[in-house]
Amino acid sequence: MENLTVREVMEAMETITEIKYSGRYGSLITEAGLLQREIMAAFGLPPETLLHDSGK
């Protein structure tokens, strides 16, 4: 992970997707893979950063 370029980091993180459902179901975010979790940790972001209240 230490040898990734900025472009590689952006490409790895771009696959995280928010899926929105119509009506009362709100939305969810796809699960982060190992590399994505390592990148988030390197930036000091806890895994729950991807969680949010879709009602906001």
DSSP file (Angstrom, degrees, kcal/mol; ACC not computed):
  #  RESIDUE AA STRUCTURE BP1 BP2  ACC     N-H-->O    O-->H-N    N-H-->O    O-->H-N    TCO  KAPPA ALPHA  PHI   PSI    X-CA   Y-CA   Z-CA
    1    1 A M    >         0   0    0      0, 0.0     3,-1.5     0, 0.0     8,-0.0   0.000 360.0 360.0 360.0 -29.4    0.0    0.0    0.0
    2    2 A E  T 3   +     0   0    0      1,-0.3     0, 0.0     0, 0.0     0, 0.0   0.736 360.0  53.8 -65.3 -22.6    2.9    2.4    0.7
    3    3 A N  T 3  S+     0   0    0      2,-0.0    -1,-0.3     0, 0.0     2,-0.2   0.238  79.6 122.7 -98.9  13.8    3.9    2.4   -3.0
    4    4 A L    <   -     0   0    0     -3,-1.5     2,-0.1     1,-0.1     3,-0.0  -0.508  56.4-133.1 -76.8 142.4    0.5    3.4   -4.4
    5    5 A T     >  -     0   0    0     -2,-0.2     4,-2.2     1,-0.1     5,-0.2  -0.423  28.9-104.3 -82.4 167.8    0.3    6.6   -6.5
    6    6 A V  H  > S+     0   0    0      1,-0.2     4,-2.6     2,-0.2     5,-0.2   0.913 124.1  53.4 -58.0 -42.2   -2.5    9.1   -5.9
    7    7 A R  H  > S+     0   0    0      1,-0.2     4,-2.6     2,-0.2    -1,-0.2   0.913 107.6  49.7 -60.5 -43.7   -4.2    7.8   -9.0
    8    8 A E  H  > S+     0   0    0      2,-0.2     4,-2.2     1,-0.2    -1,-0.2   0.878 110.6  50.3 -64.4 -38.1   -4.1    4.2   -7.7
    9    9 A V  H  X S+     0   0    0     -4,-2.2     4,-2.2     2,-0.2    -2,-0.2   0.937 112.0  47.5 -63.7 -46.3   -5.6    5.3   -4.4
   10   10 A M  H  X S+     0   0    0     -4,-2.6     4,-1.6     1,-0.2    -2,-0.2   0.902 112.2  49.6 -62.7 -41.3   -8.4    7.2   -6.1
   11   11 A E  H  < S+     0   0    0     -4,-2.6     4,-0.5     1,-0.2    -1,-0.2   0.888 110.7  50.2 -65.2 -38.8   -9.1    4.2   -8.4
   12   12 A A  H >< S+     0   0    0     -4,-2.2     3,-0.6     1,-0.2    -1,-0.2   0.891 115.1  43.1 -65.7 -38.9   -9.2    1.9   -5.4
   13   13 A M  H >< S+     0   0    0     -4,-2.2     3,-1.5     1,-0.2    -1,-0.2   0.712  97.9  74.2 -81.5 -19.9  -11.6    4.1   -3.5
   14   14 A E  T 3< S+     0   0    0     -4,-1.6    -1,-0.2     1,-0.3    -2,-0.2   0.712  83.2  68.7 -69.3 -18.1  -13.9    4.9   -6.5
   15   15 A T  T <  S+     0   0    0     -3,-0.6     2,-0.5    -4,-0.5    -1,-0.3   0.587  72.3 102.7 -78.9  -7.6  -15.4    1.4   -6.3
   16   16 A I    <   -     0   0    0     -3,-1.5     2,-0.4    -4,-0.1    15,-0.1  -0.660  60.4-171.3 -73.7 124.8  -17.2    2.2   -3.1
   17   17 A T        -     0   0    0     -2,-0.5    13,-2.8    14,-0.1     2,-0.6  -0.940  25.8-139.2-127.9 140.0  -20.7    2.9   -4.1
   18   18 A E  E     -A   29   0A   0     -2,-0.4     2,-0.6    11,-0.2    11,-0.2  -0.869  19.0-156.9 -95.2 126.4  -23.9    4.2   -2.5
   19   19 A I  E     -A   28   0A   0      9,-3.5     9,-2.2    -2,-0.6     2,-0.5  -0.919   7.5-158.0-105.9 120.6  -27.0    2.3   -3.5
   20   20 A K  E     -A   27   0A   0     -2,-0.6     2,-0.3     7,-0.2     7,-0.2  -0.852   2.8-160.8-104.2 131.8  -30.2    4.3   -3.1
   21   21 A Y        -     0   0    0      5,-3.5     5,-0.4    -2,-0.5     2,-0.1  -0.822  23.2-114.0-105.9 147.8  -33.5    2.6   -2.8
   22   22 A S  S >  S+     0   0    0     -2,-0.3     3,-0.9     3,-0.1     2,-0.2  -0.428  76.8   3.9 -77.9 156.3  -36.8    4.4   -3.4
   23   23 A G  G >  S-     0   0    0      1,-0.2     3,-0.8     2,-0.1    -2,-0.1  -0.436 126.0 -14.3  75.7-142.0  -39.3    5.0   -0.6
   24   24 A R  G 3  S+     0   0    0      1,-0.2    -1,-0.2    -2,-0.2    -2,-0.1   0.516 114.0  82.8 -79.2  -5.9  -38.6    4.1    3.0
   25   25 A Y  G <  S-     0   0    0     -3,-0.9    -1,-0.2     1,-0.2     2,-0.2   0.700  71.0-169.6 -78.6 -18.6  -35.6    1.8    2.4
   26   26 A G    <   -     0   0    0     -3,-0.8    -5,-3.5    -5,-0.4     2,-0.3  -0.435  31.1 -60.2  71.7-135.1  -33.0    4.6    2.2
   27   27 A S  E     -A   20   0A   0     -7,-0.2     2,-0.3    -2,-0.2    -7,-0.2  -0.937  35.8-157.6-146.6 166.1  -29.6    3.7    1.0
   28   28 A L  E     -A   19   0A   0     -9,-2.2    -9,-3.5    -2,-0.3     2,-0.4  -0.963  17.7-128.4-142.8 161.1  -26.5    1.6    1.8
   29   29 A I  E     -A   18   0A   0     -2,-0.3   -11,-0.2   -11,-0.2     3,-0.1  -0.926  32.3-109.0-113.7 135.5  -22.9    1.7    0.9
   30   30 A T        -     0   0    0    -13,-2.8     2,-0.1    -2,-0.4    -1,-0.0  -0.195  46.8 -88.9 -60.1 153.9  -21.1   -1.3   -0.6
   31   31 A E        -     0   0    0      1,-0.1     2,-0.3   -15,-0.1    -1,-0.1  -0.377  40.7-120.0 -67.4 138.9  -18.6   -3.0    1.7
   32   32 A A        -     0   0    0     -3,-0.1    -1,-0.1    -2,-0.1   -19,-0.1  -0.617  26.5-133.3 -79.8 136.6  -15.0   -1.8    1.6
   33   33 A G     >  -     0   0    0     -2,-0.3     4,-2.5     1,-0.1     5,-0.2  -0.195  31.7 -91.0 -79.8 178.1  -12.4   -4.2    0.5
   34   34 A L  H  > S+     0   0    0      1,-0.2     4,-2.3     2,-0.2     5,-0.2   0.922 126.3  46.9 -58.9 -49.1   -9.1   -4.9    2.3
   35   35 A L  H  > S+     0   0    0      1,-0.2     4,-2.4     2,-0.2    -1,-0.2   0.902 112.2  51.2 -61.8 -41.0   -7.1   -2.3    0.3
   36   36 A Q  H  > S+     0   0    0      1,-0.2     4,-2.4     2,-0.2    -1,-0.2   0.905 110.2  48.8 -63.6 -41.4   -9.9    0.3    0.8
   37   37 A R  H  X S+     0   0    0     -4,-2.5     4,-2.3     2,-0.2    -1,-0.2   0.884 110.9  51.0 -65.4 -37.7   -9.8   -0.3    4.6
   38   38 A E  H  X S+     0   0    0     -4,-2.3     4,-2.2     2,-0.2    -2,-0.2   0.901 110.2  49.3 -65.2 -40.9   -6.0    0.0    4.6
   39   39 A I  H  X S+     0   0    0     -4,-2.4     4,-1.4     2,-0.2    -2,-0.2   0.928 111.1  49.3 -63.3 -45.1   -6.2    3.3    2.7
   40   40 A M  H  <>S+     0   0    0     -4,-2.4     5,-3.2     1,-0.2     3,-0.3   0.908 111.0  49.9 -61.5 -41.7   -8.9    4.6    5.1
   41   41 A A  H ><5S+     0   0    0     -4,-2.3     3,-1.4     1,-0.2    -1,-0.2   0.890 106.1  56.2 -63.6 -39.8   -6.7    3.6    8.1
   42   42 A A  H 3<5S+     0   0    0     -4,-2.2    -1,-0.2     1,-0.3    -2,-0.2   0.820 110.1  45.7 -62.3 -30.6   -3.7    5.3    6.5
   43   43 A F  T 3<5S-     0   0    0     -4,-1.4    -1,-0.3    -3,-0.3    -2,-0.2   0.371 119.9-111.2 -92.2   3.7   -5.7    8.6    6.4
   44   44 A G  T < 5 +     0   0    0     -3,-1.4    -3,-0.2     1,-0.2    -2,-0.1   0.736  68.9 144.7  75.9  22.6   -7.0    8.1   10.0
   45   45 A L      < -     0   0    0     -5,-3.2    -1,-0.2    -6,-0.2    -2,-0.1  -0.846  45.3-135.2 -97.9 121.6  -10.6    7.4    8.9
   46   46 A P    >   -     0   0    0      0, 0.0     3,-2.4     0, 0.0     4,-0.2  -0.398  24.7-111.8 -70.1 152.3  -12.4    4.8   11.0
   47   47 A P  G >  S+     0   0    0      0, 0.0     3,-1.6     0, 0.0     4,-0.2   0.807 114.8  67.2 -54.7 -31.5  -14.5    2.2    9.1
   48   48 A E  G >  S+     0   0    0      1,-0.3     3,-1.4     2,-0.2    -3,-0.0   0.558  75.5  88.1 -70.4  -4.0  -17.7    3.7   10.3
   49   49 A T  G <  S+     0   0    0     -3,-2.4    -1,-0.3     1,-0.3    -4,-0.0   0.834  83.5  57.6 -58.4 -31.9  -16.9    6.8    8.2
   50   50 A L  G <  S+     0   0    0     -3,-1.6     2,-0.3    -4,-0.2    -1,-0.3   0.650  92.2  86.2 -75.0 -13.9  -18.7    5.0    5.4
   51   51 A L    <   +     0   0    0     -3,-1.4     2,-0.3    -4,-0.2   -23,-0.1  -0.674  55.8 160.0 -88.4 141.4  -21.9    4.7    7.5
   52   52 A H        -     0   0    0     -2,-0.3     2,-0.8   -23,-0.0   -23,-0.1  -0.977  47.3 -97.8-152.7 164.9  -24.3    7.6    7.5
   53   53 A D    >   -     0   0    0     -2,-0.3     3,-1.8     1,-0.1   -27,-0.0  -0.784  27.0-160.4 -87.9 110.1  -27.9    8.4    8.3
   54   54 A S  T 3  S+     0   0    0     -2,-0.8    -1,-0.1     1,-0.3   -28,-0.1   0.587  84.2  74.0 -70.3  -7.5  -29.7    8.3    4.9
   55   55 A G  T 3         0   0    0      1,-0.2    -1,-0.3    -3,-0.0    -2,-0.0   0.532 360.0 360.0 -80.4  -5.3  -32.5   10.3    6.5
   56   56 A K    <         0   0    0     -3,-1.8    -1,-0.2     0, 0.0    -2,-0.1   0.456 360.0 360.0 -87.1 360.0  -30.3   13.5    6.5
